[in-house]
Amino acid sequence: MQSTSESTRSYRVLSHEEREEIMIGRRTGLSLRDIARRLGRNVSVVSREVRTNSTEEGRYQAFWAHTRSTRRRKLSRTRPRIHDLAVQKYVEQHLKLGWSPEQIAGRLPIDHPDKCVSYETIYQFIFKTRRDLTKHLQCGRKHRRKRKDPRKKRVLIPERTGIDQRPAHIADRSEYGHWEGDTAVSRKSPNALMILQERTLGLTLLEKLPRCAPKDMARAVIDRLKDLPADLRRSITFDNGQENRHHTTMQEALTIDTYFCEPYSSWQKGSVENAVGLTRRFWPKKTDYALIPDEEIATVEYRLNTRPRKRFGFLSPLEYASRVALTA
């Protein structure tokens, strides 16, 4: 028997236990009114349940009734994403022209004042109804990424120092020896590529990692920076990737300061993000880094460090660094 407080609530879906009570009551010859009284339900609820979810032979099975009801409720909440065929055609035509869903949603009311659709609806239409149109999206993904729950806070790096505590002169590139670090990963293998970028001189260092793991990241950073003069290894700025958890090991081995961007703000280390983009020209996403020989990585590193830079008067980072060394 349901409690009085529960029985006074608005309509509640029958539970599996309640359906078992209905099944037992039917098999023992109880009337629908008696079953409803035992459940604390209105007799019309029980009557409708028996009529709707009984088998063709008129037998009521609790398990199948519950399964059928659950499936029916799920389907009742499934709606076509875009009902209007004209809007569907408009979306398809403009996706093929290279427009993004946001551009299509913004332009639709201008071309057709009586029609309106959100870009989120267009995304759902593409991924749930017209999967063949995903190839026209800029990302080209066949499956949509799961949205991050903003209520879930990511666990930060222990003993981290936030970028808000980083000295201001590091941001204005007035001093040498301040680096930014990141990794490029691939779904093809556990191997990854470590990328270090010096903020002022523009020097880029690349190293293949056996795994994108804290121990391997710390080892690679130490190996690449330990032989540099002390004034060329003053600080490193990382994002909050878990591969950077061993930053205290780097601090001790290199006598260097480490700073971390705010969560989900990798733009705060824009120099190395740009360097990551440059490496993608040589090794696109889904490249298996395990198949790339060390000699090829060294060659790409040299090519990046010999590219002319506008901010250096079109000198390369290596040429600019050598001139700085000569004038120091």
N, C-alpha and C positions, 0 to 999 in steps of 0.2 A: 504494500500500500504506500502510495506516495504521501509525503508530508503535506500539511495544509498550506504551508508557504509556497511549496512547489506547485500545488494544484491550482493556486490562484494566479499563476503566471500566464502570460499569453502563450499562444500555441507552441508546443515543443515537439520536435520530431520523435517518433517512437524509438526507443532504444532496442538493442538486440534482446536484452533481458525481458522487456515488455512484450516483444513479439513471441518469445518462448512461453510466457504466461498465456498469451492468446492461443497459441498452439495447444498447450496442455488443457486449457479450458474447453476448446473445441472438441478435443478427443475424449474428454470426460463428460461431455454432454451439457456443459453449462450454457446458459443463454448469453447472447451478446451483452445484455444489460447487466447480468451478474459479473461477466468478465470486466466490463467497464467500471463497475463499482469496486472490484478488487484492485484495479489499476489506478483508481482515482481519476479516471478519464470520462469524457462525455461519450455516451453510447454511439453517437454519430462518428466519432474518431475510430472506434473499434470496427463499426460496420463498414466504413470506407476502407479501412485497412484490409479486412477480410475480402471484400469485393474486388479491390484493386490488385492485391498481391497473391491471390490464390492461384493454383495451377488450373489448367484447362479441365481437369477432372474434378475440380472443386475442392481439392485438398489444400490445407494451409500448412506450409512448412516454414518454420521460423528462419532458418538459414537462407533459403532462397528468397523469401520475402524481404529480408534485410538487404541482401545483395542487389535485388531488383530495385528496391527503393533508393539505395545509395547511388546506383548507376543513373537512375532517373533524375535525381537531384543534381548530380554532376552535369548531366547533359542540359538540364534546364538553365544552367548558368553559362553555357557556352553559346556565344552569339557570333554571328558573322562580323568580321572586323569592319568591313565597308559594305553597306547594303547597296548603295547606288552604283549601278553598272557604269554610268558615265564617269563617276569619280574614279572607279577602278581603272577605266581606260585611260583617263588623264594621268593617273599615277604611273601606270605602265609606260606610257609614251614618254613622259619626262624623266623617268628613271633611265630609260634607254638613251636619253640625251645627256646623261651624266649628272643630272640634278640630284641633290640630296633630299631625303624626306622632309627636312626642315624647310628647304627652299620650295618644295612642292606645296607643302601646307601653307606657307606664307603667300604664295602666288595664286593659289586656287581661288580665294575670294575675290581677287582682282579680275581674273579672267571669267569667273562665274560667281557673281555676287550672291546668288541664292544657295551656294554650296560652301560647306566648311568642314574641315577635318583636321585633327591634330597630327603632328608628325609622329607621336607615339603610336597612334592608331595605324599610321602607314607602316611603321616598323613591324607592328604585330601582324598586319595584313601580309607583309612580305614573308616573315619568318614562320607564320602559322598556316597561311592559306596559299601563297604563291612563292614557294621556296625557289622556284626557277628564276625569280627576279633578284635573288641575292647576289648573283654575279655582276649586277649593274651597280651595286653599292661600292663606295670607295674602298671600304675594308675588304669586300669580296668574301666575307665569312658566310658559311652555310648555316652556322648555328650562332645564336645570339649569346653574348657573354652574360653571365649571371650578374645582376646588379649587387653592388656591395651594400650591406645594411649599415646606414650611417650611425645606428645606435651601437654597433659593435666597435669598440675601440681597440686598435691594434696595440699589441704589446711592444713597447719601445725598447731600444737597446739599453742594457744595463750600464750605469755609470756614464751615460752619454752627456755631452755638452751641446746644447741647442745652438743653432746658428744665430739666434738673437743675442748670444753672449760672445759671438766672434768679433774681434776688433774691427773697427770701421775701415782701417787702412787696407784690410784684405779685400774688401769689396771694391775699392777704387783702383786696384791693380798697381799700387804705387811701390810695392815691394815684391821681390822675387822669392820663390820657394814655397808658394802656397798652391796646393794641388787640389784637384777634385777627382774622386774615384767612383767608378760604376762597373757594372758587368753586363755583357750581352749574352743572353741565354738562348737555347734552342730546344724545341720539343723532340728533336731527332736523337739526342744523346744527353747524358748528364754533364758532358764537357761544357765549359763556358769560356768567355773571353774577358779578361780583366783589362780595363782601360783607365789610365791615369792621364790627366791633363793639367799642365802647369798654367795657372791663370794669366800670368803676366808675359811669359816668354812664348806661350802657345805650344810648348813641347808636348808630344803625345807618346806614351809608353804603352805597349801592348804585351800581354802574356796569356798563354793558354792555361786554363785551369782544368785539372782532372774532374773536379766537381765544383758546383757553385756553393761551396761550404765555407764556414768561418775559418777553419784551419788552413784551407788551401788559399783563401783570399789573403789572409795575414802573411802567409809565407811568400806569396807572389809580390805583395807590396814591399815587404822588407827586402827581398832579393833585388828588386829594381831600384830602390832608393838608398840602400845602405852605403853604396860607394860614391854617392854624390856629396859635394861639400855641404857643411852644416847650414850655410846660408841658402842652399837650394832645397832644403827639406825642413820647412818651418811648420807647415800645417797641412792637413787633408780634410776636405769636406765630403761626407758621404750622405746617401739617403738612408732610410731606415730598414733596408733589406737585411734579413737575418744573416747574410754572409758577412756582414760587417760587425758581428758581435764581438770578435776578438780584437777590437780596436785598441784595448789597453796593452795587448802584446806588441802592437805596432808602436805605441807610445814609448814603451820601455826600450825596444830594440833600436829605434831611430831617434829617440829624444825629440819627438814631434807632437804637436797638438792635433787633436781630432775634434771635428765639429759635425753636427748632423742637421739636415734640413728638417723642417716641420713635416709631420706626416702628410703624405699625398701631395707634397710640394716639391717634386724633383726639379722644377723649373728654377729653384733657388741655386742649383749648381748647373747653370746653363752651358758652361764651357764644355764640360765632359758629355753632356747630353748631345751637343752638336758633334762631338767627336764620335759618339756612338753611331749617330746618323751617317757619318762619313764612312765608318767601317761597314755599314750595311750596303754601301755601293759595291763593295768587293765581295761581301758574304751576306746575301739577303737573308731574311728571316727563314727559318726552317733549315738553314745550313747546318750540317753535322760538323761541329768544330773538331770532333775526333779525327776527321779525315784531312784536316788542314795541317800540313807540315810546319814545323817551327821556322823553316827558312822562308816560307811564304808569309808568315806573320811578321817576320823581321823586315821583309821587303815592303809590306804595306806600311809598317811603322815608319820606314825611311821615306816612303812616298808622301805620307802625311806631314812629315817634318820638313819636307822640301817643297811643299806647296806655297806659293807666294800669298801673303796676307796683306789686305788693304791697310789694316791698322799699323803695319810695319813699313809702310811705303812700298809695298809689294816685295819686300824681302821675305824669305822663308823663315820659319822659326829657328832653324839651325844657323842661318846667316845672321839673324838678329841677335841670337844668343852669343855668337862668336864676337860680334861687334861690341856687345855689352861687356863681355869679358875683357876685351882689349882696352876699353875706355875706363874700366873699373880701377 
